[in-house]
Amino acid sequence: SDTSIALKELDFAKAAVKVQLGTQKAKKLTGQIDRDALFLRSHNILDYSLLIGVHYVKDPTELHPDAHVAEPSEARGLVAEDEKAIFYMGIIDILTHYGAKKVAENHLKAVQHYSNRSGV
């Protein structure tokens, strides 16, 4: 597969790309994602996405991104456990407000698509 293109979640899975950060980094990342999701929920925002950029490391000096930027705050990559990739992540597409219109839309979709299933 072409690594220069954007993949959606199923394509990402088919390409067998794994975000292997190690236990400590993974706990910190999932904790941050949980806090971000709670913040978005508290503002009635839904339908957001997690964007993951993958930079495959060719030169070990790339593992220290702070050395290559003007401001250390610009370097936010997470180095893979095997040190073969750097992952850059961010939550995007956060413009959908979950109000009365969206609630009605979700109920209508549920009735249209899932009316033959028990519980709906």
Secondary structure, 3 states (H helix, E strand, C coil): CCCCCCCCHHHHHHCCCCCCCCHHHHHHHHHHHHHHHHHHHHCCEECCEEEEEEEECCCHHHHCHHHHCCCHHHCCCEECCCCCEEEEEEEECCCEECCHHHHHHHHHHHHHHHCCCCCC
